[in-house]
Amino acid sequence: MSARLFALSGDDLGRSCELSGATVLGRAADADFVLGTPSVSRHHARLVPEGVHWVLEDLGSSNGTFVGGQRVQRAELEDGAVFRLGDLELRLRFESPVPAQPSDATSAPSTRRPAAAAPAPAPPAGERRTAGGGRVLQYSRTRRGGTFLSSDLSQRSALVRWSVYVLSAALFASLAWGAFRLTRAVRERAADDAPYEAVR
């Protein structure tokens, strides 16, 4: 059973991959779907078709595989299921096979006139459709811009988040130490000037 995988967040937002068999997901160059999000392991997880479902298997990743907010080692996925590899969110969509048309040799000739098909309803404004009338899934990329600190730190790797916390603590400590030294210097200068003012 074929399906398509869509990236919904992170550095891979907007990318997709067609699935037709067992597919390894990860950052390694030999993965079937190579992902660039830092929180994804080199060989993070595998998708395997089983009957009418797809099965998601974690391959010993560092940041875990999550379905419905729960960390899992193995889970069956339905059509439209959303799951996470580390910080990267993905959606699985099944692709229905095109039904086979009966051959002219085996089908009996029909004398009935086919009824006129009802016109398809117009799609809502802004929605795109394929030539066959199917809906086109669209994922918008978030606007990039602003400073590093204006971005959501939860989308960053654990190393980057800890680096930001340590640097913030160091900056706060430096400011506190500088204020303490300045206050002490002002008091010492005032103490040194006090006897001269008394003599005058």
Order of alpha helices (4+ residues) and beta strands (2+ residues): beta-beta-beta-beta-beta-beta-beta-beta-beta-beta-beta-alpha
